């Protein structure tokens, strides 16, 4: 064999074979790339915006594919209770589900991280189970990947009766604005989920004004 046909590979030229990443390392790679989820939905009748399941999924989906992570929601238990009726008499139900959300290594399905959770959803049709599953999966992604949303999960929830309501001047201003923009007052009250303007929580006043101003700007 000629010298030209002989190739000697030195130790320095040997490239070490990298071990595949485990699930924790893959999760950390996603965490490096997905930092903040923008609130994309106005919550009806409330003075805040929320981050939806679709927004979080859009944020992490390509990173999950790149890192070979599959999310598998598993329902453990569920309950259904009737909590009221619609104006038309259809039952409104509250669905409660307990879940385990698995984040699975595609290359080794036994390598996984599981996030437990519980979710609730109200509905007057057949969408409650899907809503609850989406909610549980969304929060598992937010917490596992340490995604910031700007939401205060630790804020206190006050009973409606103890919430400060709008004052007489604000009631008068809203009445005047409703008349000015020619809004249907009863439909607007239904949208706000109250029977009288005097019942509107003070923290929702700004949102109510914003909604009415939007009607003013809407094309006729």
N, C-alpha and C positions, 0 to 999 in steps of 0.2 A: 504494500500500500504506500503511495507516495506521501511525502510530507505535506503537500498541498491538500490532500484528502483527509488528513488527520486533524481533528480539531480538539484541542484540550480545553476543557471548561474548568476554570479556577474556582476556588471556594467563594471568592468575592463576587463572581458572576451568578452564583446560585441564588435565586430569589426565594425567600421563605414563603410557604403557602399560608395565607392568612386563614385563621379559624373563622367560621361563620359567626356572626353576631348572635348572642342570645337575646331573648325577648326584652330583657331590661336594657340592653345596649341599643336595641332597635327603637324602643320607646324613647330613650334619651336622644336619639337622632331626630325623632319627630319633634321632641320638645325644643330642640335647637332652632327649628324652622317655623314652628307655629306658635306665635307669641300672643296675639290679641284677636279676639273675635268682636266684631262691631255689632252693636245692637241694631237689629234690622226690622223690628216689628213693634208698632204702637199697640199697647195693651188696651183693649176697648174699655172705655169708662174709667181708666186709671191714668195717673199722671207720670207714667214712665214707659220706657221702651225695653224690650227684652231681646235676648239672643235666641234664635230659633235653631231647631235641630238641623235644618238644611244649611244654615249659615256655618255651623260648626263642622258639618260634614264637608262642605265645600272647602273649608280652610285646611282640613287635614287629609282629605282623600288621596291626593297625589303623593303625599309624604308616606301614607300608609302603604300604598302600592310600591313605592320605591324601596321601602324598608321590609316589605314582605310581611305585613301584619294584617290579619283578618279579624274583624269584630263580630262576635257571635253572642247576641242576647239570648238568655235562657230564662223563661218564666218558671218560677218555683211554685208560687201560690197566687190565687186571685180571689177577690170578692166583689160582689155587685150589690149596691143598695139604692133604693129609690129615694131621691131627695126632694122631689117636687114634680111639677108639671108645667108644660109650656102653656101659653095662652090658648092654644088649640086643643089642650088636653092630653098631649103626648107625654109619656113619663120621662123625667130627667133622671139619669142614673149617675152614680159615682162609682167608678171602677178603680179598684186598688190592686196593684200587682207588686209582688216581691220578685226581684230579679237577681241574676248573677250575669254580669257582662264580661265575657271572655275576650282577651286580646291575645290572639294566637300567632305563634311563629309559623309562617307558611312552610318552612323547611323542616320543622320538627313540631308537629301538632301537639306533642306532649309538653312542649315548652310554652307556657302561657301564664298570664297574669289575670286574676279574676277580681272584679270590682263589684261588691254587693250593693244593692240599692232598692229603694221602694219608690213608687210613683203613683199619683192619683190623676184621674181625668174625669171631667163631667161631660155628659153628652146626652142628646135626646134621640140619637140614632144608633148606628153601629160602629162609630169611630172611636169610642172610648178606649178599647184595648190597644189600638194602634197609637193613639195619643200618648198613653202611659208608657208604652215601649219606647217611643221616640224620646220622651222626657228622660227616662232612666238612662238610655244610651247617651243622650246629649251630656248629661251631668257626669257620667263616667268618663267621657272623653275630656270634658273640661278639667276635671280634677286630676286625672291620670297624667295628662300632658301639661298641666299647670298653665292653662290658657287663661289670660286675664280677660274679663268682660266689662269691668266697671260696675258690676252689680254688687250690692252689699248683702251677702248671704247671712250675715250675722245681725242684721237690723231687726228690731222688735216689730212684731205684728200686733197692732192695737185693735181691740174690739170696735166695731163700727160705732157703737153708742158713745164711746169715749173720745172719738175723733172730733177735733175742732171743726165746726161747720162755717160756711161763708157768712159774712155779716150782712145786715140789711142793705147797705150801700152796694155790695157786690151782687146781691139778689136783684136789686133795681137795675144795675148796669147790665146784667145778663138778660133781663127781661127786655131792656131797650135794644140790646144788640140782636136778640132773637127777632124782634119786630123789624129792626133796620135791615137785616139780611134776608127777611121774609122766610125764616126757617119754620118748620112745623114743630111747635113747642112740645107736643105730646110725643112725637117720634124722637125728639132730642132728649127728653126726659127718659124715655125707654132706653136710648143708647147709653145714657149715663147710669142706668139701672137705679133710678130714684123716681119717686112719685111727685116730689115738689122740689123746686130749686133750693129751698131752705135746707134740704137734706144733704146738699152737696158738700163733701169734705173740703176744707179750705185748701188742702194740698192739691186738689184736683181742679181748682178754679182756673189756673193758668192754662191747663189743657183744654178746658171747656171754651175759654175765650179763643184759643188757637183754632179749635175746630170750627167755631162760628166764623172767624175771620177767613178761614179757608173757603167757606161757602160763599163769602163775599167775592173772593177772587176767582171762584169757579166760573167757567164760561156759561152763559145762559143758554 
